[in-house]
Amino acid sequence: MIKKLLAVTAVAFLLGACEEPAPPPPPPPPPVHNFLVFFDFDKSTLTPRAMDIVKEAAKIAKTGENTRVTCTGHTDTAGSAAYNMALSLRRANSVKDALVREGVDAKTITVIGRGEEELLVPTKDQVREPQNRRVEIVIK
C-alpha cells in the first residue's frame, strides 16, 4: 500500500513538473510623446517654428506605434474667459489641420480647448504671458 502511494505521489510530482511554462508578459505600451506649440498674442496661426514642431509630431504620429493624438489649446489671461475659450479651440484646430496636412489621419485627432485654465505660468488676470499661449500635442 505504501509503495502504491509513493508511486502515485511520484507520478503526480513528475506530471506537475511537466506543466507548460507561464506565457511571457505582454509588451510594454508604446511611449507617450508630448509637444508644445506656442502662439503669438491673440493669434491662432502657426509660426515657422511651430510648424517645425507640428511636422516632428506628425512624423511620430504616422509611425503606427501610437493611435491617438490630442491637441489641447490654451491661452493667457488677457481677454475675457469666453473669448479665450474660443481662441484656445481655434489654436487647437489650427494644429489639428496642420497635422492632417502632414498626413495624420483626422479621425485619430481629438481637439480640446482649455482657455485660461491650466496655465503653464501662473499669472493674475489680464496678463500677457507667451508660455501660456500654447497647444499641447499628446501622442499615445
N, CA, C and O atoms as CSV, one atom per row, in Angstrom:
chain,resi,resn,atom,element,x,y,z
A,1,MET,N,N,0.823,-1.191,0.000
A,1,MET,CA,C,0.000,0.000,0.000
A,1,MET,C,C,0.869,1.258,0.000
A,1,MET,O,O,0.587,2.218,-0.718
A,2,ILE,N,N,1.932,1.243,0.817
A,2,ILE,CA,C,2.819,2.404,0.882
A,2,ILE,C,C,3.556,2.573,-0.446
A,2,ILE,O,O,3.764,3.697,-0.904
A,3,LYS,N,N,3.955,1.441,-1.073
A,3,LYS,CA,C,4.631,1.521,-2.363
A,3,LYS,C,C,3.724,2.148,-3.410
A,3,LYS,O,O,4.155,2.970,-4.219
A,4,LYS,N,N,2.451,1.741,-3.377
A,4,LYS,CA,C,1.488,2.277,-4.343
A,4,LYS,C,C,1.293,3.772,-4.113
A,4,LYS,O,O,1.238,4.531,-5.081
A,5,LEU,N,N,1.188,4.215,-2.869
A,5,LEU,CA,C,1.027,5.636,-2.522
A,5,LEU,C,C,2.247,6.428,-2.966
A,5,LEU,O,O,2.116,7.525,-3.509
A,6,LEU,N,N,3.422,5.879,-2.739
A,6,LEU,CA,C,4.645,6.555,-3.170
A,6,LEU,C,C,4.714,6.658,-4.686
A,6,LEU,O,O,5.152,7.678,-5.220
A,7,ALA,N,N,4.292,5.627,-5.374
A,7,ALA,CA,C,4.315,5.628,-6.839
A,7,ALA,C,C,3.359,6.681,-7.383
A,7,ALA,O,O,3.697,7.411,-8.315
A,8,VAL,N,N,2.165,6.759,-6.800
A,8,VAL,CA,C,1.182,7.761,-7.232
A,8,VAL,C,C,1.710,9.158,-6.957
A,8,VAL,O,O,1.565,10.041,-7.802
A,9,THR,N,N,2.316,9.381,-5.806
A,9,THR,CA,C,2.879,10.688,-5.448
A,9,THR,C,C,4.003,11.060,-6.403
A,9,THR,O,O,4.097,12.207,-6.838
A,10,ALA,N,N,4.864,10.081,-6.734
A,10,ALA,CA,C,5.975,10.339,-7.647
A,10,ALA,C,C,5.450,10.703,-9.035
A,10,ALA,O,O,5.961,11.626,-9.669
A,11,VAL,N,N,4.436,9.983,-9.508
A,11,VAL,CA,C,3.854,10.276,-10.816
A,11,VAL,C,C,3.219,11.665,-10.806
A,11,VAL,O,O,3.393,12.432,-11.753
A,12,ALA,N,N,2.488,11.992,-9.746
A,12,ALA,CA,C,1.859,13.311,-9.653
A,12,ALA,C,C,2.916,14.408,-9.639
A,12,ALA,O,O,2.747,15.447,-10.277
A,13,PHE,N,N,4.003,14.178,-8.913
A,13,PHE,CA,C,5.080,15.163,-8.842
A,13,PHE,C,C,5.714,15.356,-10.215
A,13,PHE,O,O,5.951,16.483,-10.649
A,14,LEU,N,N,5.985,14.238,-10.896
A,14,LEU,CA,C,6.599,14.318,-12.216
A,14,LEU,C,C,5.672,14.986,-13.229
A,14,LEU,O,O,6.121,15.770,-14.065
A,15,LEU,N,N,4.399,14.678,-13.151
A,15,LEU,CA,C,3.450,15.318,-14.061
A,15,LEU,C,C,3.372,16.813,-13.805
A,15,LEU,O,O,3.289,17.603,-14.746
A,16,GLY,N,N,3.397,17.200,-12.550
A,16,GLY,CA,C,3.357,18.626,-12.225
A,16,GLY,C,C,4.573,19.351,-12.744
A,16,GLY,O,O,4.487,20.521,-13.116
A,17,ALA,N,N,5.711,18.675,-12.774
A,17,ALA,CA,C,6.941,19.292,-13.248
A,17,ALA,C,C,6.909,19.499,-14.750
A,17,ALA,O,O,7.697,20.279,-15.285
A,18,CYS,N,N,6.010,18.814,-15.436
A,18,CYS,CA,C,5.952,18.911,-16.897
A,18,CYS,C,C,4.965,19.974,-17.376
A,18,CYS,O,O,4.706,20.073,-18.576
A,19,GLU,N,N,4.415,20.761,-16.472
A,19,GLU,CA,C,3.463,21.793,-16.889
A,19,GLU,C,C,4.150,22.800,-17.795
A,19,GLU,O,O,5.353,23.038,-17.680
A,20,GLU,N,N,3.383,23.383,-18.689
A,20,GLU,CA,C,3.929,24.384,-19.607
A,20,GLU,C,C,4.335,25.625,-18.823
A,20,GLU,O,O,3.677,25.988,-17.848
A,21,PRO,N,N,5.403,26.269,-19.240
A,21,PRO,CA,C,5.810,27.500,-18.552
A,21,PRO,C,C,4.778,28.611,-18.780
A,21,PRO,O,O,4.027,28.597,-19.756
A,22,ALA,N,N,4.766,29.543,-17.877
A,22,ALA,CA,C,3.836,30.678,-18.000
A,22,ALA,C,C,4.166,31.468,-19.269
A,22,ALA,O,O,5.330,31.557,-19.660
A,23,PRO,N,N,3.142,32.040,-19.910
A,23,PRO,CA,C,3.413,32.827,-21.120
A,23,PRO,C,C,4.224,34.074,-20.764
A,23,PRO,O,O,4.170,34.545,-19.627
A,24,PRO,N,N,4.967,34.604,-21.719
A,24,PRO,CA,C,5.757,35.813,-21.433
A,24,PRO,C,C,4.824,36.988,-21.165
A,24,PRO,O,O,3.683,36.993,-21.625
A,25,PRO,N,N,5.298,37.973,-20.430
A,25,PRO,CA,C,4.450,39.145,-20.163
A,25,PRO,C,C,4.181,39.910,-21.455
A,25,PRO,O,O,4.974,39.843,-22.394
A,26,PRO,N,N,3.063,40.640,-21.505
A,26,PRO,CA,C,2.759,41.398,-22.727
A,26,PRO,C,C,3.805,42.496,-22.917
A,26,PRO,O,O,4.441,42.928,-21.957
A,27,PRO,N,N,3.978,42.941,-24.162
A,27,PRO,CA,C,4.956,44.006,-24.406
A,27,PRO,C,C,4.503,45.294,-23.730
A,27,PRO,O,O,3.306,45.490,-23.519
A,28,PRO,N,N,5.435,46.170,-23.390
A,28,PRO,CA,C,5.043,47.431,-22.748
A,28,PRO,C,C,4.257,48.298,-23.721
A,28,PRO,O,O,4.422,48.166,-24.933
A,29,PRO,N,N,3.405,49.183,-23.209
A,29,PRO,CA,C,2.646,50.057,-24.102
A,29,PRO,C,C,3.596,51.021,-24.818
A,29,PRO,O,O,4.681,51.309,-24.313
A,30,PRO,N,N,3.198,51.513,-25.977
A,30,PRO,CA,C,4.066,52.463,-26.677
A,30,PRO,C,C,4.264,53.725,-25.839
A,30,PRO,O,O,3.415,54.068,-25.016
A,31,PRO,N,N,5.364,54.400,-26.045
A,31,PRO,CA,C,5.620,55.600,-25.240
A,31,PRO,C,C,4.649,56.727,-25.577
A,31,PRO,O,O,4.072,56.766,-26.663
A,32,VAL,N,N,4.482,57.630,-24.636
A,32,VAL,CA,C,3.667,58.820,-24.845
A,32,VAL,C,C,4.618,59.942,-25.263
A,32,VAL,O,O,5.661,60.145,-24.641
A,33,HIS,N,N,4.254,60.661,-26.315
A,33,HIS,CA,C,5.070,61.768,-26.808
A,33,HIS,C,C,4.320,63.074,-26.587
A,33,HIS,O,O,3.128,63.171,-26.878
A,34,ASN,N,N,5.025,64.078,-26.069
A,34,ASN,CA,C,4.435,65.391,-25.806
A,34,ASN,C,C,5.180,66.460,-26.592
A,34,ASN,O,O,6.409,66.451,-26.672
A,35,PHE,N,N,4.418,67.379,-27.170
A,35,PHE,CA,C,4.982,68.505,-27.895
A,35,PHE,C,C,4.238,69.770,-27.475
A,35,PHE,O,O,3.050,69.716,-27.158
A,36,LEU,N,N,4.930,70.902,-27.471
A,36,LEU,CA,C,4.310,72.197,-27.188
A,36,LEU,C,C,4.504,73.111,-28.383
A,36,LEU,O,O,5.615,73.278,-28.885
A,37,VAL,N,N,3.399,73.704,-28.833
A,37,VAL,CA,C,3.409,74.660,-29.931
A,37,VAL,C,C,2.944,75.994,-29.347
A,37,VAL,O,O,1.867,76.073,-28.755
A,38,PHE,N,N,3.756,77.039,-29.514
A,38,PHE,CA,C,3.427,78.349,-28.942
A,38,PHE,C,C,2.892,79.295,-30.010
A,38,PHE,O,O,3.191,79.161,-31.196
A,39,PHE,N,N,2.087,80.264,-29.549
A,39,PHE,CA,C,1.406,81.200,-30.446
A,39,PHE,C,C,1.691,82.639,-30.044
A,39,PHE,O,O,1.976,82.939,-28.885
A,40,ASP,N,N,1.605,83.531,-31.049
A,40,ASP,CA,C,1.696,84.962,-30.783
A,40,ASP,C,C,0.412,85.419,-30.107
A,40,ASP,O,O,-0.600,84.719,-30.133
A,41,PHE,N,N,0.464,86.590,-29.506
A,41,PHE,CA,C,-0.688,87.135,-28.789
A,41,PHE,C,C,-1.897,87.254,-29.709
A,41,PHE,O,O,-1.812,87.811,-30.803
A,42,ASP,N,N,-3.020,86.720,-29.243
A,42,ASP,CA,C,-4.316,86.801,-29.920
A,42,ASP,C,C,-4.288,86.199,-31.328
A,42,ASP,O,O,-5.048,86.616,-32.202
A,43,LYS,N,N,-3.416,85.224,-31.540
A,43,LYS,CA,C,-3.302,84.584,-32.852
A,43,LYS,C,C,-3.525,83.084,-32.735
A,43,LYS,O,O,-3.287,82.478,-31.691
A,44,SER,N,N,-3.993,82.499,-33.847
A,44,SER,CA,C,-4.116,81.047,-33.928
A,44,SER,C,C,-3.371,80.506,-35.141
A,44,SER,O,O,-3.508,79.334,-35.492
A,45,THR,N,N,-2.580,81.369,-35.780
A,45,THR,CA,C,-1.789,80.930,-36.922
A,45,THR,C,C,-0.454,80.371,-36.438
A,45,THR,O,O,0.101,80.825,-35.437
A,46,LEU,N,N,0.038,79.393,-37.157
A,46,LEU,CA,C,1.282,78.740,-36.777
A,46,LEU,C,C,2.488,79.522,-37.307
A,46,LEU,O,O,2.532,79.908,-38.475
A,47,THR,N,N,3.449,79.742,-36.436
A,47,THR,CA,C,4.712,80.366,-36.831
A,47,THR,C,C,5.563,79.308,-37.532
A,47,THR,O,O,5.252,78.120,-37.446
A,48,PRO,N,N,6.621,79.711,-38.218
A,48,PRO,CA,C,7.509,78.701,-38.824
A,48,PRO,C,C,8.071,77.721,-37.782
A,48,PRO,O,O,8.159,76.524,-38.056
A,49,ARG,N,N,8.447,78.203,-36.606
A,49,ARG,CA,C,8.961,77.319,-35.557
A,49,ARG,C,C,7.868,76.350,-35.099
A,49,ARG,O,O,8.135,75.166,-34.894
A,50,ALA,N,N,6.647,76.845,-34.939
A,50,ALA,CA,C,5.528,75.990,-34.540
A,50,ALA,C,C,5.285,74.906,-35.593
A,50,ALA,O,O,4.981,73.762,-35.256
A,51,MET,N,N,5.421,75.273,-36.866
A,51,MET,CA,C,5.206,74.301,-37.938
A,51,MET,C,C,6.275,73.214,-37.910
A,51,MET,O,O,5.983,72.058,-38.215
A,52,ASP,N,N,7.503,73.563,-37.552
A,52,ASP,CA,C,8.558,72.554,-37.408
A,52,ASP,C,C,8.189,71.533,-36.328
A,52,ASP,O,O,8.409,70.333,-36.491
A,53,ILE,N,N,7.631,72.027,-35.236
A,53,ILE,CA,C,7.224,71.133,-34.136
A,53,ILE,C,C,6.066,70.241,-34.574
A,53,ILE,O,O,6.044,69.050,-34.263
A,54,VAL,N,N,5.113,70.811,-35.288
A,54,VAL,CA,C,3.977,70.028,-35.790
A,54,VAL,C,C,4.467,68.928,-36.732
A,54,VAL,O,O,3.973,67.802,-36.682
A,55,LYS,N,N,5.435,69.252,-37.589
A,55,LYS,CA,C,5.975,68.249,-38.511
A,55,LYS,C,C,6.643,67.106,-37.745
A,55,LYS,O,O,6.498,65.939,-38.111
A,56,GLU,N,N,7.368,67.444,-36.690
A,56,GLU,CA,C,8.003,66.410,-35.869
A,56,GLU,C,C,6.939,65.537,-35.196
A,56,GLU,O,O,7.077,64.315,-35.145
A,57,ALA,N,N,5.894,66.157,-34.687
A,57,ALA,CA,C,4.802,65.399,-34.062
A,57,ALA,C,C,4.110,64.503,-35.089
A,57,ALA,O,O,3.768,63.358,-34.792
A,58,ALA,N,N,3.908,65.027,-36.287
A,58,ALA,CA,C,3.256,64.237,-37.341
A,58,ALA,C,C,4.089,63.010,-37.696
A,58,ALA,O,O,3.550,61.929,-37.931
A,59,LYS,N,N,5.392,63.186,-37.731
A,59,LYS,CA,C,6.281,62.063,-38.041
A,59,LYS,C,C,6.098,60.938,-37.018
A,59,LYS,O,O,6.031,59.764,-37.380
A,60,ILE,N,N,6.020,61.310,-35.745
A,60,ILE,CA,C,5.813,60.318,-34.677
A,60,ILE,C,C,4.422,59.688,-34.805
A,60,ILE,O,O,4.272,58.472,-34.679
A,61,ALA,N,N,3.414,60.516,-35.054
A,61,ALA,CA,C,2.032,60.019,-35.118
A,61,ALA,C,C,1.836,59.044,-36.272
A,61,ALA,O,O,0.997,58.147,-36.190
A,62,LYS,N,N,2.591,59.209,-37.330
A,62,LYS,CA,C,2.425,58.349,-38.514
A,62,LYS,C,C,3.206,57.046,-38.435
A,62,LYS,O,O,3.123,56.233,-39.356
A,63,THR,N,N,3.958,56.824,-37.374
A,63,THR,CA,C,4.733,55.587,-37.279
A,63,THR,C,C,3.846,54.362,-37.092
A,63,THR,O,O,4.284,53.236,-37.326
A,64,GLY,N,N,2.602,54.575,-36.670
A,64,GLY,CA,C,1.691,53.461,-36.437
A,64,GLY,C,C,1.825,52.884,-35.049
A,64,GLY,O,O,1.007,52.062,-34.637
A,65,GLU,N,N,2.840,53.300,-34.325
A,65,GLU,CA,C,3.069,52.822,-32.965
A,65,GLU,C,C,2.026,53.411,-32.015
A,65,GLU,O,O,1.645,52.781,-31.028
A,66,ASN,N,N,1.578,54.603,-32.320
A,66,ASN,CA,C,0.604,55.314,-31.479
A,66,ASN,C,C,-0.665,55.524,-32.292
A,66,ASN,O,O,-0.620,55.648,-33.516
A,67,THR,N,N,-1.772,55.560,-31.610
A,67,THR,CA,C,-3.024,55.641,-32.359
A,67,THR,C,C,-3.884,56.839,-32.015
A,67,THR,O,O,-4.856,57.123,-32.714
A,68,ARG,N,N,-3.543,57.552,-30.944
A,68,ARG,CA,C,-4.393,58.684,-30.548
A,68,ARG,C,C,-3.547,59.945,-30.396
A,68,ARG,O,O,-2.465,59.927,-29.810
A,69,VAL,N,N,-4.075,61.037,-30.943
A,69,VAL,CA,C,-3.419,62.342,-30.840
A,69,VAL,C,C,-4.422,63.287,-30.199
A,69,VAL,O,O,-5.581,63.345,-30.610
A,70,THR,N,N,-3.974,64.030,-29.190
A,70,THR,CA,C,-4.825,65.043,-28.553
A,70,THR,C,C,-4.143,66.391,-28.687
A,70,THR,O,O,-2.966,66.542,-28.359
A,71,CYS,N,N,-4.893,67.365,-29.172
A,71,CYS,CA,C,-4.418,68.747,-29.282
A,71,CYS,C,C,-5.238,69.581,-28.295
A,71,CYS,O,O,-6.443,69.762,-28.469
A,72,THR,N,N,-4.569,70.083,-27.262
A,72,THR,CA,C,-5.253,70.867,-26.232
A,72,THR,C,C,-4.767,72.304,-26.305
A,72,THR,O,O,-3.590,72.591,-26.090
A,73,GLY,N,N,-5.703,73.209,-26.616
A,73,GLY,CA,C,-5.373,74.622,-26.761
A,73,GLY,C,C,-5.499,75.379,-25.452
A,73,GLY,O,O,-6.359,75.086,-24.622
A,74,HIS,N,N,-4.613,76.370,-25.287
A,74,HIS,CA,C,-4.571,77.207,-24.088
A,74,HIS,C,C,-4.351,78.664,-24.484
A,74,HIS,O,O,-3.883,78.963,-25.583
A,75,THR,N,N,-4.698,79.561,-23.565
A,75,THR,CA,C,-4.452,80.988,-23.762
A,75,THR,C,C,-3.847,81.569,-22.491
A,75,THR,O,O,-3.765,80.905,-21.458
A,76,ASP,N,N,-3.425,82.828,-22.595
A,76,ASP,CA,C,-3.053,83.536,-21.372
A,76,ASP,C,C,-4.322,84.155,-20.791
A,76,ASP,O,O,-5.418,83.853,-21.261
A,77,THR,N,N,-4.197,85.003,-19.793
A,77,THR,CA,C,-5.382,85.529,-19.105
A,77,THR,C,C,-5.855,86.871,-19.659
A,77,THR,O,O,-6.826,87.435,-19.155
A,78,ALA,N,N,-5.180,87.395,-20.694
A,78,ALA,CA,C,-5.635,88.643,-21.315
A,78,ALA,C,C,-6.914,88.352,-22.099
A,78,ALA,O,O,-6.962,87.390,-22.865
A,79,GLY,N,N,-7.939,89.168,-21.915
A,79,GLY,CA,C,-9.208,88.958,-22.601
A,79,GLY,C,C,-10.212,88.252,-21.706
A,79,GLY,O,O,-9.892,87.818,-20.600
A,80,SER,N,N,-11.439,88.148,-22.214
A,80,SER,CA,C,-12.494,87.511,-21.424
A,80,SER,C,C,-12.348,85.993,-21.460
A,80,SER,O,O,-11.720,85.438,-22.362
A,81,ALA,N,N,-12.928,85.340,-20.481
A,81,ALA,CA,C,-12.866,83.876,-20.410
A,81,ALA,C,C,-13.532,83.244,-21.630
A,81,ALA,O,O,-13.022,82.266,-22.175
A,82,ALA,N,N,-14.666,83.792,-22.062
A,82,ALA,CA,C,-15.373,83.242,-23.216
A,82,ALA,C,C,-14.541,83.397,-24.493
A,82,ALA,O,O,-14.439,82.467,-25.293
A,83,TYR,N,N,-13.953,84.573,-24.674
A,83,TYR,CA,C,-13.109,84.806,-25.856
A,83,TYR,C,C,-11.919,83.848,-25.845
A,83,TYR,O,O,-11.576,83.260,-26.870
A,84,ASN,N,N,-11.295,83.698,-24.681
A,84,ASN,CA,C,-10.119,82.833,-24.583
A,84,ASN,C,C,-10.459,81.364,-24.812
A,84,ASN,O,O,-9.645,80.623,-25.363
A,85,MET,N,N,-11.633,80.938,-24.404
A,85,MET,CA,C,-12.042,79.557,-24.678
A,85,MET,C,C,-12.139,79.343,-26.191
A,85,MET,O,O,-11.652,78.340,-26.713
A,86,ALA,N,N,-12.767,80.282,-26.884
A,86,ALA,CA,C,-12.886,80.159,-28.341
A,86,ALA,C,C,-11.502,80.214,-29.012
A,86,ALA,O,O,-11.240,79.467,-29.954
A,87,LEU,N,N,-10.625,81.093,-28.529
A,87,LEU,CA,C,-9.282,81.206,-29.088
A,87,LEU,C,C,-8.496,79.911,-28.869
A,87,LEU,O,O,-7.768,79.470,-29.759
A,88,SER,N,N,-8.636,79.310,-27.708
A,88,SER,CA,C,-7.917,78.058,-27.445
A,88,SER,C,C,-8.371,76.954,-28.396
A,88,SER,O,O,-7.561,76.140,-28.840
A,89,LEU,N,N,-9.661,76.926,-28.706
A,89,LEU,CA,C,-10.171,75.937,-29.666
A,89,LEU,C,C,-9.669,76.227,-31.078
A,89,LEU,O,O,-9.340,75.299,-31.818
A,90,ARG,N,N,-9.606,77.508,-31.462
A,90,ARG,CA,C,-9.063,77.863,-32.783
A,90,ARG,C,C,-7.609,77.406,-32.890
A,90,ARG,O,O,-7.196,76.867,-33.916
A,91,ARG,N,N,-6.844,77.623,-31.831
A,91,ARG,CA,C,-5.443,77.201,-31.835
A,91,ARG,C,C,-5.324,75.686,-31.965
A,91,ARG,O,O,-4.530,75.188,-32.762
A,92,ALA,N,N,-6.108,74.963,-31.187
A,92,ALA,CA,C,-6.055,73.500,-31.252
A,92,ALA,C,C,-6.470,72.995,-32.631
A,92,ALA,O,O,-5.869,72.054,-33.150
A,93,ASN,N,N,-7.479,73.602,-33.221
A,93,ASN,CA,C,-7.915,73.208,-34.567
A,93,ASN,C,C,-6.877,73.573,-35.621
A,93,ASN,O,O,-6.722,72.857,-36.610
A,94,SER,N,N,-6.171,74.669,-35.421
A,94,SER,CA,C,-5.098,75.052,-36.327
A,94,SER,C,C,-3.995,73.990,-36.334
A,94,SER,O,O,-3.471,73.637,-37.391
A,95,VAL,N,N,-3.653,73.491,-35.161
A,95,VAL,CA,C,-2.647,72.432,-35.056
A,95,VAL,C,C,-3.182,71.140,-35.674
A,95,VAL,O,O,-2.462,70.452,-36.397
A,96,LYS,N,N,-4.433,70.813,-35.393
A,96,LYS,CA,C,-5.023,69.604,-35.987
A,96,LYS,C,C,-4.973,69.679,-37.504
A,96,LYS,O,O,-4.576,68.716,-38.160
A,97,ASP,N,N,-5.375,70.816,-38.069
A,97,ASP,CA,C,-5.374,70.964,-39.528
A,97,ASP,C,C,-3.971,70.784,-40.098
A,97,ASP,O,O,-3.804,70.173,-41.153
A,98,ALA,N,N,-2.968,71.307,-39.412
A,98,ALA,CA,C,-1.590,71.163,-39.879
A,98,ALA,C,C,-1.138,69.703,-39.789
A,98,ALA,O,O,-0.446,69.211,-40.680
A,99,LEU,N,N,-1.522,69.022,-38.732
A,99,LEU,CA,C,-1.186,67.602,-38.607
A,99,LEU,C,C,-1.811,66.795,-39.743
A,99,LEU,O,O,-1.172,65.904,-40.302
A,100,VAL,N,N,-3.058,67.109,-40.080
A,100,VAL,CA,C,-3.751,66.412,-41.166
A,100,VAL,C,C,-3.040,66.694,-42.494
A,100,VAL,O,O,-2.867,65.787,-43.308
A,101,ARG,N,N,-2.632,67.941,-42.713
A,101,ARG,CA,C,-1.887,68.268,-43.937
A,101,ARG,C,C,-0.566,67.496,-44.011
A,101,ARG,O,O,-0.052,67.227,-45.097
A,102,GLU,N,N,-0.031,67.150,-42.851
A,102,GLU,CA,C,1.223,66.389,-42.792
A,102,GLU,C,C,0.988,64.876,-42.873
A,102,GLU,O,O,1.939,64.099,-42.775
A,103,GLY,N,N,-0.266,64.453,-43.051
A,103,GLY,CA,C,-0.551,63.048,-43.271
A,103,GLY,C,C,-1.119,62.268,-42.099
A,103,GLY,O,O,-1.281,61.052,-42.192
A,104,VAL,N,N,-1.427,62.946,-40.989
A,104,VAL,CA,C,-2.028,62.264,-39.835
A,104,VAL,C,C,-3.531,62.118,-40.093
A,104,VAL,O,O,-4.183,63.066,-40.528
A,105,ASP,N,N,-4.065,60.951,-39.829
A,105,ASP,CA,C,-5.487,60.685,-40.030
A,105,ASP,C,C,-6.314,61.556,-39.081
A,105,ASP,O,O,-6.133,61.494,-37.865
A,106,ALA,N,N,-7.205,62.352,-39.624
A,106,ALA,CA,C,-8.031,63.278,-38.825
A,106,ALA,C,C,-8.858,62.539,-37.779
A,106,ALA,O,O,-9.149,63.089,-36.717
A,107,LYS,N,N,-9.241,61.288,-38.073
A,107,LYS,CA,C,-10.067,60.529,-37.126
A,107,LYS,C,C,-9.314,60.160,-35.853
A,107,LYS,O,O,-9.931,59.795,-34.852
A,108,THR,N,N,-7.995,60.252,-35.883
A,108,THR,CA,C,-7.209,59.896,-34.693
A,108,THR,C,C,-6.930,61.099,-33.798
A,108,THR,O,O,-6.310,60.962,-32.744
A,109,ILE,N,N,-7.389,62.281,-34.218
A,109,ILE,CA,C,-7.055,63.517,-33.500
A,109,ILE,C,C,-8.262,64.038,-32.731
A,109,ILE,O,O,-9.348,64.185,-33.291
A,110,THR,N,N,-8.068,64.315,-31.456
A,110,THR,CA,C,-9.079,64.930,-30.603
A,110,THR,C,C,-8.641,66.356,-30.307
A,110,THR,O,O,-7.467,66.606,-30.032
A,111,VAL,N,N,-9.581,67.286,-30.363
A,111,VAL,CA,C,-9.301,68.698,-30.105
A,111,VAL,C,C,-10.008,69.122,-28.824
A,111,VAL,O,O,-11.194,68.853,-28.637
A,112,ILE,N,N,-9.255,69.797,-27.936
A,112,ILE,CA,C,-9.799,70.269,-26.665
A,112,ILE,C,C,-9.390,71.728,-26.480
A,112,ILE,O,O,-8.266,72.106,-26.809
A,113,GLY,N,N,-10.287,72.534,-25.961
A,113,GLY,CA,C,-9.962,73.912,-25.604
A,113,GLY,C,C,-10.026,74.079,-24.095
A,113,GLY,O,O,-10.994,73.654,-23.464
A,114,ARG,N,N,-9.010,74.691,-23.515
A,114,ARG,CA,C,-8.975,74.930,-22.073
A,114,ARG,C,C,-9.036,76.416,-21.733
A,114,ARG,O,O,-9.199,76.775,-20.567
A,115,GLY,N,N,-8.910,77.272,-22.723
A,115,GLY,CA,C,-8.963,78.709,-22.438
A,115,GLY,C,C,-7.888,79.106,-21.456
A,115,GLY,O,O,-6.713,78.787,-21.638
A,116,GLU,N,N,-8.296,79.804,-20.412
A,116,GLU,CA,C,-7.371,80.307,-19.385
A,116,GLU,C,C,-7.039,79.263,-18.318
A,116,GLU,O,O,-6.212,79.523,-17.444
A,117,GLU,N,N,-7.665,78.096,-18.374
A,117,GLU,CA,C,-7.410,77.055,-17.378
A,117,GLU,C,C,-6.039,76.429,-17.616
A,117,GLU,O,O,-5.515,76.484,-18.728
A,118,GLU,N,N,-5.469,75.846,-16.595
A,118,GLU,CA,C,-4.220,75.091,-16.689
A,118,GLU,C,C,-3.071,75.923,-17.257
A,118,GLU,O,O,-2.402,75.518,-18.207
A,119,LEU,N,N,-2.858,77.091,-16.656
A,119,LEU,CA,C,-1.761,77.963,-17.084
A,119,LEU,C,C,-0.425,77.267,-16.860
A,119,LEU,O,O,-0.217,76.619,-15.834
A,120,LEU,N,N,0.470,77.402,-17.816
A,120,LEU,CA,C,1.816,76.878,-17.662
A,120,LEU,C,C,2.602,77.762,-16.692
A,120,LEU,O,O,3.383,77.275,-15.874
A,121,VAL,N,N,2.374,79.072,-16.803
A,121,VAL,CA,C,2.982,80.055,-15.902
A,121,VAL,C,C,1.833,80.775,-15.183
A,121,VAL,O,O,1.094,81.530,-15.816
A,122,PRO,N,N,1.676,80.558,-13.891
A,122,PRO,CA,C,0.577,81.216,-13.168
A,122,PRO,C,C,0.727,82.746,-13.216
A,122,PRO,O,O,1.794,83.290,-12.932
A,123,THR,N,N,-0.360,83.413,-13.578
A,123,THR,CA,C,-0.377,84.875,-13.620
A,123,THR,C,C,-1.703,85.385,-13.074
A,123,THR,O,O,-2.649,84.622,-12.877
A,124,LYS,N,N,-1.749,86.684,-12.836
A,124,LYS,CA,C,-3.012,87.328,-12.480
A,124,LYS,C,C,-3.835,87.505,-13.745
A,124,LYS,O,O,-3.352,87.255,-14.850
A,125,ASP,N,N,-5.076,87.934,-13.581
A,125,ASP,CA,C,-5.965,88.177,-14.707
A,125,ASP,C,C,-5.431,89.315,-15.573
A,125,ASP,O,O,-4.824,90.261,-15.071
A,126,GLN,N,N,-5.663,89.211,-16.866
A,126,GLN,CA,C,-5.296,90.218,-17.870
A,126,GLN,C,C,-3.782,90.360,-18.076
A,126,GLN,O,O,-3.304,91.435,-18.437
A,127,VAL,N,N,-3.041,89.293,-17.849
A,127,VAL,CA,C,-1.595,89.311,-18.050
A,127,VAL,C,C,-1.255,88.555,-19.333
A,127,VAL,O,O,-1.709,87.429,-19.536
A,128,ARG,N,N,-0.455,89.177,-20.193
A,128,ARG,CA,C,0.022,88.529,-21.411
A,128,ARG,C,C,1.265,87.700,-21.072
A,128,ARG,O,O,2.313,88.243,-20.723
A,129,GLU,N,N,1.127,86.403,-21.181
A,129,GLU,CA,C,2.247,85.505,-20.878
A,129,GLU,C,C,2.448,84.542,-22.047
A,129,GLU,O,O,1.624,83.654,-22.263
A,130,PRO,N,N,3.536,84.709,-22.803
A,130,PRO,CA,C,3.754,83.887,-24.006
A,130,PRO,C,C,3.740,82.377,-23.747
A,130,PRO,O,O,3.281,81.622,-24.603
A,131,GLN,N,N,4.223,81.924,-22.607
A,131,GLN,CA,C,4.272,80.477,-22.337
A,131,GLN,C,C,2.878,79.866,-22.156
A,131,GLN,O,O,2.701,78.655,-22.291
A,132,ASN,N,N,1.904,80.704,-21.852
A,132,ASN,CA,C,0.536,80.198,-21.673
A,132,ASN,C,C,-0.227,80.106,-22.990
A,132,ASN,O,O,-1.271,79.457,-23.046
A,133,ARG,N,N,0.262,80.730,-24.031
A,133,ARG,CA,C,-0.386,80.711,-25.344
A,133,ARG,C,C,0.160,79.530,-26.139
A,133,ARG,O,O,1.120,79.659,-26.899
A,134,ARG,N,N,-0.474,78.378,-25.945
A,134,ARG,CA,C,0.109,77.157,-26.496
A,134,ARG,C,C,-0.955,76.116,-26.856
A,134,ARG,O,O,-2.117,76.207,-26.460
A,135,VAL,N,N,-0.504,75.136,-27.617
A,135,VAL,CA,C,-1.270,73.901,-27.831
A,135,VAL,C,C,-0.337,72.763,-27.421
A,135,VAL,O,O,0.812,72.690,-27.857
A,136,GLU,N,N,-0.853,71.893,-26.589
A,136,GLU,CA,C,-0.119,70.696,-26.191
A,136,GLU,C,C,-0.563,69.547,-27.090
A,136,GLU,O,O,-1.753,69.247,-27.193
A,137,ILE,N,N,0.396,68.919,-27.728
A,137,ILE,CA,C,0.118,67.753,-28.569
A,137,ILE,C,C,0.582,66.529,-27.789
A,137,ILE,O,O,1.751,66.424,-27.417
A,138,VAL,N,N,-0.343,65.607,-27.546
A,138,VAL,CA,C,-0.004,64.366,-26.847
A,138,VAL,C,C,-0.328,63.215,-27.795
A,138,VAL,O,O,-1.445,63.096,-28.298
A,139,ILE,N,N,0.678,62.371,-28.027
A,139,ILE,CA,C,0.520,61.224,-28.928
A,139,ILE,C,C,0.683,59.964,-28.093
A,139,ILE,O,O,1.726,59.748,-27.476
A,140,LYS,N,N,-0.362,59.128,-28.079
A,140,LYS,CA,C,-0.340,57.867,-27.318
A,140,LYS,C,C,-0.498,56.705,-28.275
A,140,LYS,O,O,-0.507,55.550,-27.848
